[in-house]
């Protein structure tokens, strides 16, 4: 019998939510429209179908204590630390190799630690359907039905139903990376395109075979690290081999080049909370369509997001702004430039201003 495991990917930096998301407390450790941190929410929504003993988390070594504090139910040996981020392909590959030595017949759901999902019951139903497809040898992606011509997401083109029990399983035709607005509108008008949620399910045998075929150098390195993981040599082998791993996403490295990929439509109230603008869809507005956390006085101001828990913000006659005050930083930008916050983060790194990152 194949058991379903969860791998929660908790190594991201959340730079587009700077300055609230910082190096020492990135997005996954924040509560954004939720009673718990996004990381703990990710754990809680799979807990009814995947016990903590079958839940793994991979994160940066410097966040291991923070993850353990957020998820005390998860065994310490299930929380894996990377010396430095190298993208999702090495992270998934390493976790697969570690798990393969415990349960080589496992199915593995790779899940995000920093997204918001409102319909959790539906999410679990989609996950179980994806697990059934994975047990049949498919790589099963969770695809979000587009609601707007968003140019910040990757799109998945499908080509007909090939199965499914309670939910349809659709064959993947192609992947379309962040399109122009015109192309995104075309995708939206069609009924066979989905947003790539970054969540998927596959068997360990499929992971290992595809990585050996498509990323042989990486597969060899993570296999060696995995073999040493539960031995005294782990730290030495990890330090020696991780340094030479090239950064790559699992999407580019494996999924988009694999031959047997399917999508399960996942209408689950999903939001990647990927920028300050995304919070307009997450948090409740006031009577003037402003979203406010903190004390705020408004005169003729609408459609603004104000985050200032420690200081009064007053605004007159402004619209469609994001104003963020975190004591040591004030960020102001038009709502439609929210994706560009990463440019500020890059410039701060260039200037050596690590004190505010």
C-alpha positions as CSV (number, residue, x, y, z in Angstrom):
1,X,0.0,0.0,0.0
2,X,1.2,3.5,-0.9
3,X,0.9,6.1,1.8
4,X,0.4,9.8,1.0
5,X,3.0,12.2,2.5
6,X,3.1,16.0,2.4
7,X,6.2,18.0,1.7
8,X,5.7,21.7,2.7
9,X,8.1,24.0,0.9
10,X,9.1,26.7,3.4
11,X,12.3,28.1,2.0
12,X,11.0,31.2,0.2
13,X,11.9,34.8,1.0
14,X,8.7,36.6,0.1
15,X,10.5,39.6,-1.2
16,X,7.5,41.2,-2.8
17,X,5.9,41.6,0.6
18,X,9.0,43.6,1.9
19,X,9.3,45.4,4.2
20,X,6.9,43.3,6.3
21,X,8.5,40.1,5.0
22,X,12.1,40.0,6.1
23,X,15.1,37.7,5.9
24,X,14.5,36.7,9.6
25,X,10.8,36.5,9.3
26,X,9.7,35.8,5.7
27,X,6.2,35.5,4.4
28,X,5.5,32.0,5.5
29,X,5.9,33.0,9.2
30,X,3.4,35.8,9.0
31,X,-0.3,35.7,9.5
32,X,-1.9,37.4,6.6
33,X,-5.7,37.3,6.7
34,X,-5.4,34.1,8.8
35,X,-5.5,33.3,12.6
36,X,-2.1,31.5,12.3
37,X,1.0,31.9,10.2
38,X,0.7,30.9,6.6
39,X,3.1,28.0,7.4
40,X,0.9,26.7,10.2
41,X,-2.2,27.1,8.0
42,X,-0.5,25.0,5.4
43,X,0.0,22.2,7.9
44,X,-3.5,22.5,9.4
45,X,-5.3,22.1,6.1
46,X,-3.6,18.8,5.3
47,X,-3.7,17.4,8.9
48,X,-7.1,15.8,8.5
49,X,-5.8,13.5,5.8
50,X,-2.0,13.4,6.4
51,X,-0.8,12.8,9.9
52,X,2.2,14.8,11.3
53,X,4.4,11.6,11.1
54,X,3.9,11.8,7.3
55,X,4.4,15.5,7.0
56,X,7.8,16.8,6.0
57,X,9.0,20.4,5.7
58,X,12.1,21.7,3.9
59,X,13.4,25.1,4.7
60,X,16.7,27.0,5.2
61,X,18.9,25.9,8.0
62,X,18.6,29.3,9.7
63,X,14.8,28.8,9.9
64,X,14.8,25.3,11.4
65,X,14.0,26.6,14.9
66,X,11.3,28.9,13.7
67,X,9.6,26.0,11.7
68,X,9.8,23.7,14.8
69,X,8.2,26.4,16.9
70,X,5.4,26.8,14.4
71,X,4.8,23.1,13.9
72,X,5.5,21.3,17.2
73,X,3.4,18.3,16.1
74,X,5.8,17.5,13.2
75,X,8.7,15.2,14.2
76,X,12.0,17.1,14.3
77,X,13.5,14.5,11.9
78,X,10.9,15.5,9.3
79,X,12.1,19.1,9.2
80,X,14.9,19.3,6.7
81,X,17.3,22.1,6.4
82,X,19.1,23.4,3.3
83,X,22.5,25.2,3.8
84,X,21.4,27.7,1.2
85,X,18.5,28.0,-1.2
86,X,19.1,26.5,-4.6
87,X,15.5,26.5,-6.0
88,X,12.7,24.0,-5.7
89,X,14.3,21.2,-7.8
90,X,17.1,20.5,-5.3
91,X,14.7,20.9,-2.4
92,X,12.2,18.4,-3.8
93,X,15.0,16.0,-4.9
94,X,16.6,16.0,-1.5
95,X,13.3,15.5,0.4
96,X,12.4,12.6,-2.0
97,X,15.7,10.9,-1.4
98,X,15.4,11.2,2.4
99,X,11.9,9.9,2.3
100,X,12.7,7.1,-0.1
101,X,14.9,5.5,2.6
102,X,12.0,5.4,5.0
103,X,9.1,4.5,2.6
104,X,10.2,3.8,-1.0
105,X,6.6,3.3,-2.1
106,X,5.3,6.6,-0.8
107,X,3.3,9.2,-2.7
108,X,4.4,12.7,-2.1
109,X,2.3,15.9,-2.3
110,X,4.5,19.0,-2.7
111,X,2.8,21.9,-1.2
112,X,3.4,25.6,-0.7
113,X,3.9,27.1,2.8
114,X,2.9,30.7,2.0
115,X,-0.4,30.6,0.0
116,X,-3.9,31.2,1.2
117,X,-6.6,28.6,0.6
118,X,-10.1,29.4,1.7
119,X,-12.0,26.2,0.7
120,X,-10.0,23.7,2.7
121,X,-12.4,20.8,2.3
122,X,-12.4,21.1,-1.4
123,X,-8.6,21.4,-1.4
124,X,-8.3,18.1,0.4
125,X,-10.7,16.5,-2.1
126,X,-8.5,17.7,-4.9
127,X,-5.4,16.5,-3.2
128,X,-6.8,13.0,-2.8
129,X,-7.8,12.9,-6.5
130,X,-4.3,14.0,-7.4
131,X,-2.9,11.2,-5.2
132,X,-5.0,8.6,-7.1
133,X,-3.6,9.9,-10.4
134,X,-0.1,9.9,-8.9
135,X,-0.5,6.2,-7.9
136,X,-1.2,5.5,-11.6
137,X,2.1,7.0,-12.6
138,X,1.1,10.5,-13.5
139,X,2.5,13.8,-12.3
140,X,-0.6,15.4,-11.0
141,X,-0.7,19.3,-10.8
142,X,-3.3,21.4,-9.0
143,X,-4.5,23.9,-11.5
144,X,-6.4,27.1,-10.5
145,X,-9.2,28.3,-12.8
146,X,-8.2,31.8,-13.8
147,X,-10.4,34.7,-12.6
148,X,-8.5,37.6,-14.3
149,X,-5.9,38.1,-17.0
150,X,-3.1,37.9,-14.6
151,X,0.4,38.3,-16.1
152,X,2.3,37.2,-13.0
153,X,1.4,33.5,-13.1
154,X,2.4,30.6,-15.2
155,X,-0.5,29.0,-17.2
156,X,-1.1,25.3,-17.9
157,X,-2.9,24.4,-21.2
158,X,-4.9,21.2,-21.1
159,X,-6.2,18.9,-23.8
160,X,-9.2,16.8,-22.7
161,X,-10.2,14.6,-19.8
162,X,-8.4,11.3,-19.4
163,X,-9.9,10.1,-16.1
164,X,-10.8,11.0,-12.6
165,X,-13.3,9.7,-10.0
166,X,-14.9,12.5,-8.0
167,X,-13.0,15.2,-10.0
168,X,-11.8,15.4,-13.6
169,X,-8.2,14.6,-14.5
170,X,-7.1,16.6,-17.6
171,X,-4.1,15.9,-19.8
172,X,-1.5,18.7,-20.0
173,X,-0.8,20.0,-23.5
174,X,1.8,22.7,-22.7
175,X,3.0,25.3,-20.2
176,X,2.9,29.0,-20.8
177,X,5.1,31.2,-18.7
178,X,4.0,34.7,-17.5
179,X,2.1,36.0,-20.6
180,X,1.5,39.4,-22.0
181,X,-1.9,40.9,-20.9
182,X,-3.3,40.2,-24.4
183,X,-2.3,36.6,-24.2
184,X,-3.6,36.3,-20.7
185,X,-7.0,37.6,-21.9
186,X,-7.0,34.9,-24.5
187,X,-6.3,32.2,-21.9
188,X,-9.0,33.6,-19.7
189,X,-11.6,33.4,-22.5
190,X,-10.7,29.7,-23.1
191,X,-11.9,26.9,-20.8
192,X,-8.7,24.9,-21.0
193,X,-6.2,27.0,-19.3
194,X,-5.3,27.0,-15.6
195,X,-3.0,28.9,-13.3
196,X,0.0,26.9,-12.1
197,X,-0.5,26.7,-8.3
198,X,3.0,25.3,-7.7
199,X,1.4,22.3,-5.9
200,X,1.6,18.7,-7.3
201,X,1.6,15.0,-6.3
202,X,3.7,12.2,-7.6
203,X,5.1,8.9,-6.5
204,X,8.7,8.7,-5.2
205,X,9.5,6.2,-8.0
206,X,8.3,8.8,-10.6
207,X,10.3,11.6,-8.9
208,X,13.5,9.6,-8.9
209,X,13.1,8.3,-12.4
210,X,12.3,11.7,-13.9
211,X,15.2,13.4,-12.1
212,X,17.6,10.7,-13.2
213,X,16.4,11.2,-16.8
214,X,16.2,15.0,-16.9
215,X,18.5,16.2,-14.2
216,X,21.1,13.4,-13.8
217,X,23.8,15.5,-12.1
218,X,21.4,16.8,-9.5
219,X,19.9,13.3,-9.0
220,X,23.3,11.9,-8.3
221,X,24.1,14.6,-5.7
222,X,20.9,14.4,-3.8
223,X,21.0,10.6,-3.8
224,X,24.4,10.7,-2.2
225,X,23.2,13.3,0.4
226,X,20.0,11.2,1.0
227,X,22.1,8.1,1.7
228,X,24.1,10.0,4.3
229,X,21.2,11.9,5.9
230,X,20.5,9.6,8.9
231,X,24.2,9.0,9.5
232,X,27.0,10.9,11.3
233,X,28.4,11.9,7.9
234,X,25.3,14.0,7.0
235,X,26.7,17.4,7.7
236,X,30.0,16.8,6.0
237,X,28.4,15.3,2.8
238,X,25.7,18.0,2.7
239,X,28.2,20.8,3.0
240,X,30.5,19.3,0.3
241,X,27.8,18.4,-2.3
242,X,25.3,21.2,-1.8
243,X,27.8,23.9,-2.7
244,X,28.1,22.6,-6.3
245,X,24.3,22.3,-7.0
246,X,23.0,24.7,-9.6
247,X,19.8,26.6,-8.8
248,X,16.8,25.4,-10.7
249,X,13.0,25.2,-10.3
250,X,11.2,21.8,-10.3
251,X,8.9,23.3,-13.0
252,X,11.7,24.0,-15.5
253,X,13.9,21.1,-14.5
254,X,11.4,18.3,-14.5
255,X,7.7,19.0,-14.8
256,X,7.6,21.0,-18.0
257,X,9.8,18.4,-19.7
258,X,8.1,15.3,-18.3
259,X,5.8,13.2,-20.6
260,X,3.0,12.2,-18.4
261,X,1.6,15.3,-16.6
262,X,-2.1,15.9,-15.7
263,X,-4.1,18.6,-14.0
264,X,-6.9,18.4,-11.5
265,X,-8.9,21.7,-11.5
266,X,-8.7,23.2,-8.0
267,X,-11.3,25.8,-7.4
268,X,-10.3,26.2,-3.8
269,X,-10.3,29.9,-3.0
270,X,-6.6,30.1,-3.7
271,X,-4.4,33.2,-3.4
272,X,-0.6,33.1,-3.5
273,X,-0.5,36.3,-1.4
274,X,2.4,37.2,-3.7
275,X,2.4,40.9,-3.4
276,X,0.9,43.8,-1.5
277,X,-1.7,44.1,-4.3
278,X,-2.9,40.6,-3.6
279,X,-4.1,41.7,-0.1
280,X,-6.9,43.6,-1.8
281,X,-8.4,40.2,-2.5
282,X,-7.7,38.8,0.9
283,X,-8.5,41.4,3.6
284,X,-11.9,43.1,4.2
285,X,-12.2,46.8,3.0
286,X,-13.7,49.7,4.8
287,X,-16.5,51.8,3.5
288,X,-14.1,53.6,1.1
289,X,-12.6,50.4,-0.2
290,X,-9.5,51.0,1.8
291,X,-7.7,48.0,3.5
292,X,-6.2,49.1,6.8
293,X,-4.2,47.6,9.5
294,X,-3.5,50.2,12.1
295,X,-4.8,53.7,12.8
296,X,-5.8,55.6,9.7
297,X,-7.6,58.9,8.9
298,X,-8.9,59.3,5.4
299,X,-10.2,62.4,3.6
300,X,-11.5,61.7,0.0
301,X,-9.1,58.6,-0.3
302,X,-10.2,55.3,-1.8
303,X,-8.8,51.9,-2.8
304,X,-5.7,52.2,-0.7
305,X,-3.9,49.6,1.4
306,X,-2.4,50.9,4.6
307,X,-0.3,48.8,6.9
308,X,1.0,50.8,9.9
309,X,0.3,49.0,13.2
310,X,2.5,51.4,15.2
311,X,1.9,54.8,13.8
312,X,-1.1,56.9,12.6
313,X,-1.3,57.4,8.8
314,X,-3.4,60.3,7.4
315,X,-4.2,60.5,3.7
316,X,-6.0,63.2,1.7
317,X,-7.2,62.7,-1.9
318,X,-5.2,59.7,-2.8
319,X,-6.3,56.5,-4.6
320,X,-4.9,53.1,-5.4
321,X,-1.8,53.4,-3.2
322,X,0.0,50.9,-1.0
323,X,1.5,52.5,2.1
324,X,3.5,50.3,4.4
325,X,5.2,51.6,7.7
326,X,7.3,49.1,9.7
327,X,9.0,51.7,11.9
328,X,12.4,51.4,10.2
329,X,11.0,51.6,6.6
330,X,8.2,53.4,4.8
331,X,7.2,52.0,1.5
332,X,4.8,53.9,-0.9
333,X,3.8,52.7,-4.3
334,X,1.0,52.6,-6.8
335,X,-1.1,49.5,-6.4
336,X,-0.4,48.5,-10.0
337,X,3.4,48.5,-9.3
338,X,3.2,46.0,-6.5
339,X,5.3,43.4,-8.4
340,X,8.2,45.8,-8.6
341,X,8.9,45.7,-4.8
342,X,11.5,43.0,-5.6
343,X,13.5,45.7,-7.5
344,X,13.8,47.7,-4.3
345,X,15.0,44.6,-2.5
346,X,17.6,44.0,-5.2
347,X,18.8,47.6,-4.9
348,X,19.1,47.3,-1.2
349,X,21.2,44.2,-1.5
350,X,23.4,46.0,-4.1
351,X,24.0,48.8,-1.6
352,X,24.7,46.4,1.3
353,X,21.7,47.5,3.3
354,X,21.2,44.1,4.9
355,X,20.0,45.8,8.1
356,X,16.6,46.4,6.5
357,X,16.2,43.1,4.5
